[in-house]
């Protein structure tokens, strides 16, 4: 999974009319899975996504990749 590089500046509205989401990535180590940390562009609210080959854990909610795809894709397509 590759996500494009971003500036991660606070309240960056250059590309969109809304503040751009700030994205950070950490590699897995030992028993800890790799994760993406998404932060709001205008405040310090955050969302942690841990992932592996079998599934995703989004803010503590575990599920298979197919299950998350079934839930989230309709929101992104509409």
C-alpha positions in Angstrom: 0.0 0.0 0.0 1.6 3.3 -1.1 0.2 6.7 -0.1 1.5 9.8 -1.9 3.8 12.2 0.0 2.2 15.2 1.6 3.4 18.4 3.3 1.5 17.6 6.5 1.2 21.3 7.2 -1.4 22.5 9.7 -4.6 23.9 8.1 -3.3 23.4 4.5 -6.1 24.3 2.1 -4.0 24.5 -1.2 -5.4 21.5 -2.9 -9.0 21.3 -1.5 -11.4 23.7 0.0 -11.1 21.7 3.3 -7.9 21.4 5.5 -5.8 18.5 4.1 -5.6 15.3 6.3 -2.1 14.9 7.7 -0.7 11.3 7.3 2.2 9.6 9.2 3.4 6.0 8.8 5.3 3.7 11.3 6.8 0.4 10.4 5.9 -2.6 12.5 8.3 -4.0 15.1 8.2 -7.2 17.0 4.5 -8.0 17.7 3.3 -4.5 16.8 1.8 -4.2 13.4 2.6 -1.3 11.0 0.3 1.6 11.2 -0.9 4.8 9.6 -1.8 7.7 11.8 -4.2 10.2 10.2 -4.6 13.6 11.9 -7.2 16.2 11.2 -5.9 19.2 9.2 -7.4 21.8 11.6 -7.1 20.2 15.1 -5.4 17.4 17.0 -8.0 14.7 16.4 -6.5 11.4 15.2 -7.3 8.0 13.7 -5.0 5.0 13.9 -5.1 2.3 11.3 -3.0 -0.9 12.1 -2.8 -3.3 9.2 -1.4 -6.7 8.1 -2.1 -9.3 5.4 -5.3 -10.6 7.2 -7.1 -7.4 8.2 -7.3 -3.9 9.5 -7.8 -2.4 13.0 -9.2 1.1 12.7 -9.3 2.9 16.1 -9.6 -0.4 17.9 -12.2 -2.0 15.7 -10.8 -5.2 14.1 -12.1 -6.6 10.8 -11.1 -8.3 7.6 -10.0 -6.2 4.6 -13.1 -7.4 2.7 -15.4 -6.3 5.5 -13.8 -2.8 5.7 -14.0 -2.5 1.9 -17.7 -3.4 1.9 -18.4 -0.7 4.5 -16.1 2.2 3.4 -16.1 2.0 -0.4 -19.7 3.0 -0.9 -18.9 6.2 1.2 -16.0 7.1 -1.1 -17.8 6.4 -4.4 -21.0 8.4 -3.6 
